[in-house]
Amino acid sequence: MTRHRLARLQVALVPACVLTALAVSGCLRITKSKLAPLSKRSQMVESPVRAFLADGSVVVFMDGVHVSDSAVVGRGAYGGTEAGQRFDLLREPAGAVTSVPLDSVLGLEAFDRETDVGLSLLASLGVTVLVVGGAVALACAADPKCFGSCPTVYSVDENGEVLEAEAFSYSISPLLEGRDTDRLSVGADAAGRVELEIRNEALETHFINHLELVEVRHAAAERVVTDEDNIPVIVRALHGFERIVDRDGRDVRPELSGRDDRVFASSRDRIAEARSGDDRDWIEATLPPMGGDTAAVVLRLRNSLLNTVLFYELMLDAQGARALDWMARDLQRIGTAVELGSWFHGTMGLRLEVETDTGFQEVSRFGDTGPIAWKEVAFRVPVRSDAPTRFRLAFLTDAWRIDQMRWSADVRDAPTRTIPASAITPLVGAAADDLEAKVAAADDAYLVTSAGTGFVATFHVGPDLPDERRTFLLSSQGYYTEWVRPNWIRGTVDGGPFRPTDGTIPDLMELWTELQGPMEEAFHATRIPVR
């Protein structure tokens, strides 16, 4: 399936911190001198590549690159031709390029020339680009545990900012494009508007296909959340559980009773067992007999950084520069995308299992939601009227952090109204024309953001009514591409493209045991500023 990306618009801004980076860096050394012979450790990338540099400029190598521990060299350079094109801060052409030193690179991004517009074409289209700069970006380039991966959504008022959601986590290629629906805490302002900041705070490129607000009107005693299929539902009269245990028999009700700093995580013993191949964990509870046939189990949760270690360390770092072709070419082949998607679906996620006469049977599944923002989700549970219903929530060991778990006997589909964005305004710089059209529908038009940039999405929702409550949810669709960091390249010998095997999860658990502490410490402290 070929997508014509000429419709994409990349909004352009230069954060103020870029100017500081320009003044102090002096690290960009573009050369046209005679090149040294390729070393045995060099890796060849056949896909077109964008090199994002520490001074805020970008070099586009349309014919691919050779990557060594010290330099990124255009594939045409050894044939005596200039192999790339440099674009300055404002994305104006700035001359031909043969190579750039690896220590000048923040990240490398590959793209498919048939489905993406390279930056070498953007100047003729009159398109400008959001760019990245500053000390935080340099730290991210040096440290693979950097914050990511997905658009982050904030509401902002006079009291400060609130992290509301993260959009389409783990949608890492066009064929894996995903949709999310996230409950928001923000309400309408005095003018009947909802404003959200959509930020790119990581070393990634975000391709945002569709944004809309979903409104649910409900009574004051009711709460709106999304179910396991990302559909808004209304629940009433939430109750706590009398007993919740994990697979090790630990009483975890204290961790799951309230919204606080105490959250559920798998035990050290369970992680050790997972390293040996017994990789499933679960939490178990019981619902009382009920008059209806369906109850709701409502969870406040987010992923741990286990998936991030999987993506960064086993999928990308292990491939070195070869990861660029894997993302730009392999994952755009249906067979590869289906294989990875099927494995991920079968391995990750959160599964509801209900006890029957023949044991626990899987009833439904909720996909991974990301490690950044808390999300509320309601599992619909088939229940008995003549006896208690015992159930489990099963998952890959230590893949989830769960803050609260409650239940309701009253759950129903929510009546909704959808509201398109009335304005899309860059956080810095002048607004471009027709940005709203890029996110108005799920089609071939995308709004594309680069690291360190963002925009305000404004939705006109009308005034509140005195006798009715409204809850708003953000529906978003898109995907992102990760920038390959220099430290994922240095010293790496091409081990071939990533494919999941029986050893993938034990290897992941070994790495998780080693990296969990430093990963959690560094991850949330390395967001790239957008102003």
N, C-alpha and C positions, 0 to 999 in steps of 0.2 A: 504494500500500500504506500504510494508516494504522496507526500504532503508538500504542497507548494508554499514555501515559507516566505515568498516575496511579500505576502500580506502582513508579516510580522513587523511590529514597530518597536524599536528599542528606544526607550525614553532616555534623555541624556542629562546628566548632571555631573559636576565636578565637586566632590566634598571638599570642604576647606582644608581638611587634613592632608589632602594630596599636595597642596601648595607647600606645606612644610616638608613633605617627603621629597619634593623636587629640590628644595633648597639645600637639604642636607645629604641626600643620597649619593649623588655622583657615581652611582654604581652601574649604570647602563653603559656597556662598552660594545657597541655594534661595530663589527669589523668586516673589512673587505680584503684583508691581507690573506696571504697564502695559508691554506688550511693544513693542519697536521693530518697524517693518515688516520683512517678510522681505527680505533682500538678494538680489541676482541670483545670488550665489554659494551660496545655500542649496540643500541637497539634501534631497529628501523621501524618507523610508524608510517604506514601508507596513507592513512586518512589525512585530509587537510587539518591543520593544527593552528590554534590561536595561542600565542604565548603572552600572558599578561605579566607585565614587567613592573618592577618596584617603583619606577618613577611615574606610573599611571598610563604609560603608552602600551600599545599592543602591536605585536608582530604577527602577521598572518602568513603561514607557509601553505599555499594551496596544494602543493605536490607532496606533502608529508615532510618528515624530518628524520635525521639520525640523532639519537640522544645518547650522550656519554655522561660520565660522572662530572664533567666540567662544562659541557656546552650543548646547546641545541643548534643543529646545523641543518639548513634546508637540503632536501634530497638532491636538488639540482646543482648545489654548490660544487660538488666534486666533478661535475661535468663542465665547470667553467662559467656557469650562468648564475646571476643573482636569483636567489631562491625564494625570497620573501618580500613582503611589503610592510613597512612600519607605518602606524597611525599614531598621531600625537594625542595629547589630552582631550582635544576637541574632536578627535577622530578624523582629522584632516590627513591626507597622505603626506608622509614625511621622508620618503626615499626608500630605495631598495636595500635589502638586508641579506647578508650571507649567513650570519650566525649570531647568537647571543649567548653570553656565559650563563651557565645554570644558576650561579649565585645571584643573578639579576632577575630571576623568574619567580613570581609569586605562585603561578600555577599554569598548567598546560591543559587546553581543552580541545578535543577533537570534534569534528562535525562531518556530516555527509554532504558533499557538494550538491547532490541531487535533491536534498530535502531541507537544506539550510542555506541561508545567505551568509557568506563569509564577510568579514569586516572589510575586505578589499573591495567589495561591491557597494558598501553602504554609502560612501561619499557621493557616488553618482546618483543615489536614490534620495539624497538630502536628509539622511537619517543620522542622528547623533546617538551617543551611547552612554549609559551610566558606567562610571569607572570606579576603581577602588584605589585606595592609598592609605598611608599612615602606618604608625608603629604597630598597631594591632594586626594589620594584614601581614606585615613582615614576620611577626611572631607566629601567625598561623602557617606561613610558608615553612617555617623551621620546625613546627610541631604538628604532626599528623593528628593529634587529638583535638584539633580545632573544632569550634562550634559548627553545627549544621544538623540535618540537611533538609531544608524545605523553606518555603516562605513562612515568616512569622507574622502574626496578626496582633495588633495592639489597639486599645482604646486609650485616648488621652484626654484628661480634663484638668481643671485647676489644681487637683490633688496629686497629679502625676500620671504615670502610664500604668496600664494593666495589660499583662500578657493574656490575650484571649484565646488564641488557638495557634496551631501549626497546620499548614495545608499540604495535602497529598504527599505525606512522607513515604519514602521508599519507591516513589514513581520515578525510576532512574533512566527511562528512555521513552521515546514516543510510543512504542508498542506496549509499554507498561503504564501509560498515562492513567491517572486515577482521579477519583472524585471523593471529596470529603464534605460532611455537613457537621458543623461545630456550634454548640450552644454558646452564646455570648452573654456576658454579664451586663454589658452596656445597654442603656435605654435611649429613647429619643430625647434630644435636647429641646429647649424652649421653642425653637423654630421648626420642630417636627422632623429633625434630621438625625441620622446615625452616621458617624464618621469613624472610619477605621484606617489605621496605618498598616500597609502591607510592606514588609521590609525584607530585603535580602541581606542577612547578617553573616553570611558564610562565603567561603570560596567556591561559589557555584554560579551557574547561570540558570535562572528560573524562566520557564515558558508557561505563562498563565493564559489559559484558554477561555475560562468562564468564571465570572464572579456574580453572585446575586445574593440578596438578603431574603431570608425566609421569615415571615411573621406568623406567630401563633397567638391567638387571643384565648384567654383562659381565666378561670376563677382564681382568686387570691390564694386559696388553699391548695391549688394544683401546681405541679412542677413539670416543665417541659425538658425532655432529654431526647437523645436519639437511640434507636434500637440497634440490634446487631447488623441490620442492613442499612444503617445511616438514615433511617426514616424517622421524622419527629413523632414522638408519642407523648401522651399526658399521663402522669401517675398522681395518685392521691395517697395520703396517710402512710407515709414511709415509716417502717419499723426496723429496729435492730434485731439481730439474731441472738438467740440464747447461747449458741455454741458454734464456733468455727474452728476447724483444725486443718493443718496441712498434712502432706503425705507422711511426714515424720511423726505425726501425732501431736505436734505442738499446738497449744491453744493460741490462736492468732487473733482472737476477737479484740483484745486491746488495741492492736495495730489497725483494725478495720472499723472501729466504732465511731470515730470522729474525724473531722477535717483538721488535721494537725501535723506535726512533724514526725509522728510515728507512722510508718508505712510498712506494708508487707514486702518482704524479699525472701527468696529461697535461702535455706540454711546452708552453712558451710559444708555440712556432711552431704547434703543433696548435691551441691556443686561438685564435690569430690566424686560422688557416684556417677554424675554425668560425664566426668572425664573418662570413665571406664565404659561408657556406652549406655548406662541406664539414665536417659536424659529427660524423663518426664517428671513433672511436679504437679501438684494440684492442691486446691483448698476445697474443703467439703463442709456442707451445712444442710440443715433440714428446714423445710417449710411446713407449717401446720396444715391440717385439713381445711379445705375452703369450699365455699358454696359454688364458685365459678370453676371453669376448667383451665384458666390461665392466670398466672401471677407474674410479677416483674421483679427481677433482681437487679438493683441499680448500683453501679460501681463508679467510683471516681478513680481513674487510673491513668497511667502512661507507661510507655516502654522504658526498660532500663537501657543502658548503653551497650548491651550485648549485641544487638543488631548493628550498631555503629562499628563495633570491633570487627564483626563479620565483614561488613562492607569495606571498611578502610584497610584492614590488615590482610584478610584472606582473599577478597575479591580484587582489590586494587594494588596494595603494596606488594603483594606476592608476584604480581605480573610485571611490575616496573612500568616502563614506557609502553609495553604491550597493552596495558589497560586502556590506553587511548583508542586503539583499534577495536578493543572489546566493546567499549561503550558506543563508539560511533558506527561500527559495522556489524559486529556479531549480534548485539542486542537489537538491531534493526532487522534481523532475519527472524522470521516467524518461528522457525524451529527452535532456535536458541532462546528466544523470549518465552516461548511456551514451556520449554524444559525448565528454565530458571523459575518462571512463575508457578509452575506446578510443584516444584520442590519447595519453594517458599511457602506456598499455600498449605502443603502437607506437613511442614515442619514448624512454622511459626504460627502466630495468632493465639486466640483464647477460645477454648472449646467448652460448650455447655454439655455435660453428660448427666442424664437422669437415670436413677436406679429403676430397673424393671425386674421381672421375675427371673430373667436370664443374665442379670448383671447391669452394669452401667452402659447406656447407649448414648451415642452422640446425637444431640438434637439440633444444635446450631453452632455457628462459629463467628467470631468477631476478629477482623483483621487487625494487624499492628497499626498503631496510631501515631507513633513517634515518641522520642524521649524528652521533648521540650515542654509542652503545655499539658496540663491536666485536662482530661476529657471525661464527661459523664456519659455512660451508656447503660441501656436497660436490656437485659436478656429476658425474652418471654419464655416462661417455664410452664410446661404442661403439668398440672397438679391434680391430686386426687381429692375427692370429697370425703372418702371413708377412712383415710389413713394419711399420716405425714408423707411428704415427698422429699426423699434425699437426693441431693445433686452434687456434682463436682464442677469446678472450673479448672480445666486441665491445660497445661502449657509447657513449652520448653523451659527447663529449669533456669530460673533467675532472669527470664526475659521480661518480667513485668514488675512494676511498682504499683501497689494498690493501696489507696489511702482510706477508702471507706466502702462498706458494703451494707446495703439495706434492702428491704423488700416491701412490695405493695401488692395488695389483693385487687387493686383497681387500676387497670392499664387500658388505654384505648388509643387509636390513631388520632393524630392531631389535625384539625382543619388548618390549612396553611394559605398564605398569600405570598407570592414571590414579587420582589421589588428589584428592578435593575439599578445599576450604578448610574446616577445622574451626572457625576463628575469624577474624573480621575486627574489628580493634581500631583506632580512631582514634589517631593519633600524639599528639594533645593532646585532653584532655577525656574525658568519659564515653562509654562504648560505647553504641550504640543497639541496639535489638532486631532480630534477624532479618536482619542485614546479609549473613550467609553465603548466605541464600536468593537474594539479588539477583545473586550471581555463580555460582550452582550450575549453571545451564544457560543455553544460548543461546536466550533467549526474549524476552518483552517487559518483563522486569524489569531495571532498570539500577541500578548504584551510581554516583552522580554526584558528582564532586569538582570544586571550584573552585580557583583559583590559590592557591598557598601552603599546601596541605593534603595530607594523606596518611594512610595506614593501614598496619597490619601484617597481613599474611595468614599465618596459621599452618596448616601441613599436618602431620598426624600420619602419618609414613611408616614407623615401626617401627625397631628397632635394626639396625645394620649386622651383616653376617655376616663372620666372620674370613677366609673363603676366597673372598670374592666382592666385586667392586667394584660401586658404584652411581653412575650419573650421573642428575641430575635436570634436567628441562627445564620451563619455564613456558609453558603454552598460554594465550593471552589473546585476547579478542575484544571489539571495541567501536569507537568513533569519538570524535572530538572536534570542538569548534567554537572557532574562533579569535576572540579579542577584537580588534575593530578599534581601533587606537591613534589617539589624537588627531592625531599627526603624519601619519597616512595620510589625514586629512580636511582639514587646513588647506591652503588654497590649491588644492585639487583641484576641477576642474570635471568633472562626470559625463561619462565617455567611453563609457558603455554597459557592459553586462555582458561579462565576459571570455569570449572564444571563441578557441581556438587557430587560428592562420593560418600561412601559409608564412613570415611574418616573425617569428614568435614566438621561434624558437631564435636567429636572428641578433641580435635585440634582447636576448635573455637573455645571450648571450655578450658583448655590449657592456657590459651592466650588470655582469656577472661580472668583467670586466677592471677595472672601476672600483671595485667594492665588495668583492672577495674579501678583500683585506688587512684593512680595518676590520671586515668581517663576522666573520672568523675570530677577530679579537682580542676583539670584544665579546660574541660569542655565548655562549661557554662561561663567561664571567665574570659573567653576569647571571641565574643561577639564583635563583628566588625561594625563600627559606628556608621550611621547613615547621615549624619549632619556634620 
